[in-house]
């Protein structure tokens, strides 16, 4: 609860900084504030408390995932220092929206009441709608914002309808009561229907097949920094929230539910990877890659009682490699009309460090050792085999091999093609974020227990 209050207070301060003419200090002060909030969150790791009649519940699950969200937000705010310098709107607006989005993300993993869950998801979603359309002079950004708003509104409506059915079946929004009542032998038919509707809405937020159609267009049309946020922070938040929701509802006791998750996981991995092979735009490629990774993360839903640690580890590995990759994309594609692969030609010669970082992040996503992505998939596959889903693991391994094809297409473009422009100056924040993110990724690969043991 202290974390949530501190984040909201920091968001309000970001707006006040502009009034007091502290424009240049907004990003540094925000980063310092977020580091303080991170320390506050870490101090709550071993505490379990509820606030406001169980509306907010602080637990080890909420604290660990909230810490990951804060770290990702620090990276995204840091990258915004240069990204927004030429935009028409005030930088305080963009930074404040990101902080309020973080507040929604923390609420989504800390809820003890379905009303608080829906409030959190709306705060996060509305912030994303605004950021997607924030490049007002760009027609593609306007289209992305409108498309995401329309599709996201339908998804939110489906989630709300599902919550209403769960309330009708259980007579309560409180997740503790719902969890206890869900274990009874006889449940009203509205309860499983409500779970299905909430799951459908959250699968849209995760961008899993067949609810993924919005992702490629929205990722391509949105400003690059917003795409980085959607592909890392927003996806991880939605996945963690879905995991918590289904754990509360004891959904993994149903074999039919598990079969549906297996089918969606297989479809997401396969469709995402096959479609990514055809892409020439890097943001669209990473959109389909994200759909594939959503399929991998859905595997954790097959053993809800034991896979929280593996979900946290996979989410950390994926999001850190995504931050590193988008740091390089922001540098390469700044002041360009598109993010096509051709823009990356010869990057290995003009900027070897950033080329190496992008290569490392793509190898991590593909699941190559020594990066955290390899060990995250290894842990995930081991747990899935123990749960009795060997066929799903085989499909996942095949898809990991397929993914190497499009990741190496970008890597080969950087090292085997001639550069199409002179070397341009690289802002320090790009180097800083990219290097720190990929170093953390490698560290998690070398010491996986640092994350896996947090939710034992």
TIVEX-831827 format. One line per 8 residues: number of its first residue (from 1); their letters; for each residue x, y negated, z of C-alpha. Coordinates in steps of 0.25 Angstrom, whole numbers, plus 5000, padded with zeros to 4 digits. Layout:
<atoms>
NUM) A) X/Y/Z ~ ...
</atoms>
This chain:
<atoms>
1) XXXXXXXX) 5000/5000/5000 ~ 5011/4991/5003 ~ 5017/4994/4989 ~ 5004/4990/4983 ~ 5003/4977/4990 ~ 5017/4973/4988 ~ 5016/4976/4973 ~ 5003/4967/4972
9) XXXXXXXX) 5010/4956/4980 ~ 5022/4956/4970 ~ 5012/4955/4958 ~ 5006/4943/4964 ~ 5020/4937/4967 ~ 5024/4939/4952 ~ 5012/4930/4948 ~ 5016/4920/4959
17) XXXXXXXX) 5031/4920/4954 ~ 5026/4913/4941 ~ 5019/4902/4948 ~ 5031/4899/4956 ~ 5040/4898/4944 ~ 5048/4911/4947 ~ 5047/4917/4933 ~ 5061/4921/4932
25) XXXXXXXX) 5061/4928/4946 ~ 5048/4936/4943 ~ 5055/4948/4938 ~ 5066/4949/4949 ~ 5056/4946/4960 ~ 5047/4956/4955 ~ 5057/4967/4955 ~ 5062/4963/4969
33) XXXXXXXX) 5048/4964/4973 ~ 5046/4978/4967 ~ 5058/4983/4973 ~ 5053/4979/4986 ~ 5040/4986/4983 ~ 5047/4998/4979 ~ 5054/4998/4992 ~ 5041/4997/5000
41) XXXXXXXX) 5035/5009/4992 ~ 5047/5018/4994 ~ 5046/5015/5009 ~ 5032/5021/5008 ~ 5036/5034/5002 ~ 5034/5043/5014 ~ 5021/5036/5019 ~ 5007/5040/5017
49) XXXXXXXX) 4996/5029/5020 ~ 4983/5024/5015 ~ 4978/5010/5014 ~ 4964/5003/5013 ~ 4955/5015/5016 ~ 4964/5024/5007 ~ 4964/5015/4995 ~ 4979/5016/4994
57) XXXXXXXX) 4987/5028/4999 ~ 5002/5027/5000 ~ 5009/5041/4998 ~ 5022/5046/4994 ~ 5016/5048/4980 ~ 5011/5034/4979 ~ 5024/5028/4984 ~ 5033/5036/4975
65) XXXXXXXX) 5025/5033/4962 ~ 5024/5018/4967 ~ 5039/5018/4968 ~ 5040/5023/4954 ~ 5030/5012/4949 ~ 5038/5001/4956 ~ 5051/5005/4950 ~ 5045/5006/4936
73) XXXXXXXX) 5039/4992/4938 ~ 5052/4986/4942 ~ 5058/4991/4929 ~ 5046/4985/4921 ~ 5047/4972/4928 ~ 5062/4971/4926 ~ 5060/4973/4911 ~ 5049/4963/4910
81) XXXXXXXX) 5060/4952/4914 ~ 5064/4951/4899 ~ 5052/4957/4892 ~ 5042/4946/4896 ~ 5052/4934/4895 ~ 5046/4930/4881 ~ 5031/4933/4884 ~ 5021/4922/4884
89) XXXXXXXX) 5015/4926/4898 ~ 5022/4924/4911 ~ 5031/4936/4916 ~ 5025/4935/4929 ~ 5012/4940/4923 ~ 5018/4952/4917 ~ 5026/4956/4930 ~ 5014/4954/4939
97) XXXXXXXX) 5005/4963/4930 ~ 5016/4974/4931 ~ 5016/4972/4946 ~ 5001/4973/4947 ~ 5002/4985/4938 ~ 5012/4991/4948 ~ 5001/4989/4959 ~ 4991/4996/4951
105) XXXXXXXX) 5001/5008/4949 ~ 5004/5009/4964 ~ 4989/5009/4967 ~ 4987/5020/4957 ~ 4996/5030/4965 ~ 4993/5025/4979 ~ 4977/5025/4978 ~ 4969/5032/4988
113) XXXXXXXX) 4956/5028/4982 ~ 4951/5030/4968 ~ 4947/5015/4968 ~ 4962/5011/4971 ~ 4966/5020/4960 ~ 4957/5014/4950 ~ 4961/5000/4954 ~ 4976/5004/4952
121) XXXXXXXX) 4974/5009/4938 ~ 4966/4997/4934 ~ 4977/4987/4939 ~ 4988/4995/4932 ~ 4979/4997/4919 ~ 4975/4982/4918 ~ 4990/4978/4920 ~ 4994/4987/4908
129) XXXXXXXX) 4983/4982/4899 ~ 4988/4968/4901 ~ 5003/4971/4899 ~ 4999/4979/4887 ~ 4993/4967/4880 ~ 5003/4957/4886 ~ 5010/4954/4873 ~ 4999/4945/4869
137) XXXXXXXX) 5005/4941/4855 ~ 5007/4955/4851 ~ 4995/4962/4844 ~ 5000/4976/4848 ~ 5001/4972/4863 ~ 4986/4966/4862 ~ 4982/4979/4856 ~ 4989/4988/4866
145) XXXXXXXX) 4983/4980/4878 ~ 4969/4981/4872 ~ 4970/4996/4868 ~ 4976/4999/4882 ~ 4965/4991/4889 ~ 4953/4998/4882 ~ 4959/5012/4883 ~ 4963/5009/4898
153) XXXXXXXX) 4949/5004/4901 ~ 4943/5017/4896 ~ 4953/5025/4904 ~ 4950/5017/4917 ~ 4935/5018/4915 ~ 4937/5033/4914 ~ 4945/5033/4927 ~ 4935/5025/4934
161) XXXXXXXX) 4923/5034/4929 ~ 4931/5046/4935 ~ 4933/5039/4948 ~ 4918/5037/4949 ~ 4916/5052/4946 ~ 4926/5056/4957 ~ 4919/5046/4967 ~ 4906/5052/4963
169) XXXXXXXX) 4911/5066/4966 ~ 4918/5063/4979 ~ 4911/5050/4985 ~ 4925/5044/4987 ~ 4936/5036/4980 ~ 4946/5040/4991 ~ 4956/5050/4986 ~ 4958/5057/4999
177) XXXXXXXX) 4943/5061/4999 ~ 4943/5064/4985 ~ 4955/5073/4986 ~ 4948/5081/4998 ~ 4935/5082/4991 ~ 4941/5087/4978 ~ 4946/5100/4985 ~ 4931/5104/4988
185) XXXXXXXX) 4926/5116/4980 ~ 4914/5108/4975 ~ 4916/5095/4968 ~ 4906/5087/4960 ~ 4908/5088/4945 ~ 4911/5073/4945 ~ 4924/5075/4952 ~ 4931/5083/4941
193) XXXXXXXX) 4925/5074/4930 ~ 4930/5062/4938 ~ 4944/5068/4938 ~ 4944/5070/4923 ~ 4940/5056/4920 ~ 4951/5050/4930 ~ 4961/5059/4924 ~ 4957/5055/4909
201) XXXXXXXX) 4959/5040/4913 ~ 4972/5043/4919 ~ 4977/5051/4908 ~ 4974/5039/4899 ~ 4983/5030/4908 ~ 4994/5041/4907 ~ 4992/5041/4892 ~ 4991/5057/4891
209) XXXXXXXX) 4985/5064/4879 ~ 4973/5062/4875 ~ 4972/5048/4882 ~ 4985/5043/4876 ~ 4981/5036/4863 ~ 4982/5022/4869 ~ 4997/5024/4874 ~ 5005/5023/4860
217) XXXXXXXX) 4998/5010/4855 ~ 4998/5003/4869 ~ 5012/5007/4871 ~ 5016/5001/4858 ~ 5008/4989/4858 ~ 5011/4984/4873 ~ 5024/4976/4876 ~ 5036/4986/4878
225) XXXXXXXX) 5037/4983/4893 ~ 5022/4986/4895 ~ 5024/4999/4887 ~ 5035/5002/4897 ~ 5026/5000/4908 ~ 5015/5009/4902 ~ 5024/5020/4899 ~ 5031/5021/4912
233) XXXXXXXX) 5024/5014/4924 ~ 5009/5015/4919 ~ 5011/5030/4915 ~ 5017/5034/4928 ~ 5007/5027/4936 ~ 4995/5034/4929 ~ 5002/5048/4930 ~ 5004/5046/4945
241) XXXXXXXX) 4990/5042/4947 ~ 4984/5053/4939 ~ 4993/5063/4947 ~ 4988/5057/4960 ~ 4973/5057/4956 ~ 4973/5071/4952 ~ 4981/5075/4964 ~ 4970/5069/4973
249) XXXXXXXX) 4959/5076/4965 ~ 4966/5089/4966 ~ 4964/5090/4951 ~ 4975/5101/4949 ~ 4967/5112/4955 ~ 4959/5112/4942 ~ 4964/5122/4932 ~ 4956/5115/4921
257) XXXXXXXX) 4962/5101/4925 ~ 4976/5107/4924 ~ 4973/5112/4910 ~ 4969/5099/4905 ~ 4981/5092/4911 ~ 4990/5103/4904 ~ 4983/5100/4890 ~ 4984/5085/4892
265) XXXXXXXX) 4999/5086/4896 ~ 5002/5095/4884 ~ 4995/5085/4875 ~ 5001/5073/4880 ~ 5015/5078/4879 ~ 5013/5084/4865 ~ 5005/5072/4859 ~ 5015/5062/4865
273) XXXXXXXX) 5027/5068/4860 ~ 5022/5072/4846 ~ 5017/5058/4844 ~ 5030/5051/4850 ~ 5038/5058/4839 ~ 5031/5050/4828 ~ 5033/5036/4834 ~ 5042/5026/4829
281) XXXXXXXX) 5038/5015/4840 ~ 5046/5018/4853 ~ 5034/5013/4862 ~ 5024/5022/4855 ~ 5034/5033/4856 ~ 5036/5031/4871 ~ 5020/5030/4872 ~ 5019/5044/4867
289) XXXXXXXX) 5031/5049/4875 ~ 5023/5043/4887 ~ 5011/5052/4883 ~ 5020/5064/4883 ~ 5026/5060/4897 ~ 5012/5059/4902 ~ 5010/5073/4898 ~ 5022/5078/4906
297) XXXXXXXX) 5017/5070/4918 ~ 5004/5076/4917 ~ 5010/5090/4920 ~ 5011/5085/4935 ~ 4996/5086/4936 ~ 4997/5101/4935 ~ 5003/5102/4949 ~ 4998/5090/4957
305) XXXXXXXX) 5002/5094/4970 ~ 5017/5096/4967 ~ 5020/5087/4955 ~ 5020/5073/4961 ~ 5035/5073/4962 ~ 5037/5077/4947 ~ 5027/5067/4942 ~ 5035/5056/4950
313) XXXXXXXX) 5048/5061/4944 ~ 5043/5062/4930 ~ 5036/5049/4930 ~ 5049/5042/4936 ~ 5058/5049/4925 ~ 5048/5045/4914 ~ 5046/5031/4918 ~ 5060/5028/4921
321) XXXXXXXX) 5064/5033/4907 ~ 5053/5025/4901 ~ 5057/5012/4908 ~ 5072/5014/4903 ~ 5066/5017/4888 ~ 5057/5004/4888 ~ 5069/4995/4893 ~ 5076/4999/4881
329) XXXXXXXX) 5064/4997/4872 ~ 5061/4983/4878 ~ 5076/4979/4874 ~ 5075/4985/4860 ~ 5061/4981/4856 ~ 5062/4967/4862 ~ 5057/4956/4851 ~ 5053/4967/4842
337) XXXXXXXX) 5040/4970/4836 ~ 5040/4985/4838 ~ 5047/4996/4846 ~ 5050/5005/4835 ~ 5062/5015/4835 ~ 5069/5007/4825 ~ 5072/4996/4835 ~ 5080/5006/4843
345) XXXXXXXX) 5090/5009/4831 ~ 5104/5008/4835 ~ 5101/5005/4850 ~ 5112/5014/4854 ~ 5122/5005/4847 ~ 5117/4991/4851 ~ 5113/4995/4865 ~ 5119/5008/4870
353) XXXXXXXX) 5115/5007/4884 ~ 5100/5005/4881 ~ 5100/5015/4870 ~ 5106/5025/4881 ~ 5095/5021/4891 ~ 5084/5023/4881 ~ 5090/5037/4877 ~ 5091/5041/4891
361) XXXXXXXX) 5076/5037/4894 ~ 5071/5044/4881 ~ 5079/5057/4885 ~ 5073/5056/4899 ~ 5059/5056/4893 ~ 5063/5067/4884 ~ 5067/5075/4896 ~ 5082/5076/4894
369) XXXXXXXX) 5092/5079/4906 ~ 5097/5071/4914 ~ 5086/5062/4914 ~ 5074/5062/4924 ~ 5065/5065/4912 ~ 5071/5079/4911 ~ 5070/5083/4926 ~ 5056/5077/4927
377) XXXXXXXX) 5051/5086/4916 ~ 5059/5098/4922 ~ 5051/5096/4935 ~ 5038/5094/4928 ~ 5040/5106/4920 ~ 5044/5115/4932 ~ 5032/5111/4940 ~ 5022/5113/4928
385) XXXXXXXX) 5028/5127/4926 ~ 5026/5130/4941 ~ 5011/5125/4939 ~ 5010/5136/4928 ~ 5010/5127/4916 ~ 5021/5133/4908 ~ 5015/5130/4894 ~ 5014/5115/4898
393) XXXXXXXX) 5028/5115/4901 ~ 5032/5121/4888 ~ 5024/5110/4881 ~ 5031/5100/4889 ~ 5045/5105/4886 ~ 5041/5105/4871 ~ 5036/5091/4872 ~ 5049/5087/4879
401) XXXXXXXX) 5057/5092/4867 ~ 5048/5085/4857 ~ 5050/5072/4864 ~ 5065/5072/4862 ~ 5061/5070/4847 ~ 5056/5056/4849 ~ 5065/5052/4860 ~ 5077/5055/4851
409) XXXXXXXX) 5071/5048/4840 ~ 5073/5035/4848 ~ 5087/5039/4853 ~ 5092/5042/4839 ~ 5087/5029/4834 ~ 5096/5022/4845 ~ 5108/5030/4841 ~ 5108/5034/4827
417) XXXXXXXX) 5102/5022/4820 ~ 5109/5009/4817 ~ 5104/4997/4825 ~ 5095/4987/4818 ~ 5099/4975/4826 ~ 5110/4968/4834 ~ 5112/4971/4849 ~ 5103/4962/4857
425) XXXXXXXX) 5105/4958/4872 ~ 5100/4967/4882 ~ 5093/4961/4895 ~ 5099/4966/4908 ~ 5085/4970/4913 ~ 5084/4980/4901 ~ 5097/4986/4905 ~ 5094/4986/4920
433) XXXXXXXX) 5080/4993/4918 ~ 5084/5003/4908 ~ 5097/5007/4915 ~ 5090/5008/4929 ~ 5078/5016/4923 ~ 5087/5026/4916 ~ 5097/5028/4928 ~ 5085/5031/4937
441) XXXXXXXX) 5080/5041/4927 ~ 5093/5048/4927 ~ 5094/5047/4942 ~ 5080/5054/4943 ~ 5085/5065/4933 ~ 5097/5068/4942 ~ 5090/5067/4955 ~ 5075/5071/4952
449) XXXXXXXX) 5073/5074/4967 ~ 5073/5059/4970 ~ 5059/5058/4964 ~ 5054/5073/4965 ~ 5056/5073/4980 ~ 5048/5061/4982 ~ 5034/5068/4981 ~ 5038/5082/4986
</atoms>
